[in-house]
Amino acid sequence: MPLEKYQYMSDVWKDGIFDNKVVFCTGGAGSICSAQVRALVHLGANACIVGRNVPKTERMALDIATARPGAKVLGIGAVDVRKPESLVAAAERCVKELGGIDFVIAGAAGNFLAPISQLSANAMKSVIDIDILGSYNTVKATLPHLLTSAALHRTSGKTAPANGTGGRIVFVSATLHYAGTPLQSHVAVAKAGVDAMAVSVAIEQGPRGVTSNVIAPGPIAETEGVARLTKKEGRDKSAKAVPAGRFGTVKEIADATVYLFADSGNFVNGEVLVVDGGAWHTAGLG
Ligand code: HXC
């Protein structure tokens, strides 16, 4: 391979690619989101994770901070994404203490198994409120800061930015609404709404330098999603049914996040990146 091509690649994938960047993440104490944030911190970022549970969020922040000597990771508990004022306060604290917000991960979600016949209107509303309204509230609270970051990192469009990236959103969605999943009507509706919002944000804010994409994880080992949605005794069989022959890992979702936030994702906007080992294509075959 010619040397200049190799150098270009190494500009994208290297230690410190997220030096001086700040990521703001909702649902940050969860297994998938904490792995996403940990990867970004490992590669240089500082972070603010928010969640409803105070001790869990604060403990996770301390744990993520061990990913890199000198990392600053704020853990702000008692933040319910359904309450815009608590998100605005958290975003302002993040900017005050860490200097800005370059990346947002909208990861807070609600889930349980229930047939629609047993689902109360309030149960349906709770999941829609956490997923859709929560994602909207997250975008509203952070967009001014993302626009500031995007303005700092804008380029002519002809070359990759020399000083890294900024003004990026990743929504964490799912694949269960592509083919229909029993006991998940509430989540299917909510995740479809999140996907739609991501595309609208992408085309609306793209001209101002902000990118907005979705990561749709499939079944990921050792996550709350798999624990809630599958029975322990059937898990080996479910894992073998994935075309990849196994469940995914949280690292694989983190790697997809790095791809979207690094220069590698500069021209990716309004997309859903499915990371599921091919699982959803086989939905309905089992
Ligand atoms: C039927 C249920 C229920 C259940 C709650 N409800 N659990 N209905 N079956 N198992 C109903 C309640 O009875 C109530 O309706 C309404 O939902 C609201 O419940 P609350 O407990 O008051 O709400 P709240 O405390 O806000 O909790 C929200 C929640 C809860 C969504 C219900 O599960 C939650 O907090 N989840 C957050 C964490 C989480 O789910 N993480 C998993 C993400 S995994 P009534 O009518 O009685 O008032 C994920 C993976 C997706 O998203 C895809 C993976 C492949």
Residues whose N, C-alpha, C, O or C-beta is under 5 A from the ligand:
A	BS01	HXC	A109 G110 N111 F112 L113 A114 Q118 S120 N122 A123 S126 A174 P217 G218 E224 G225
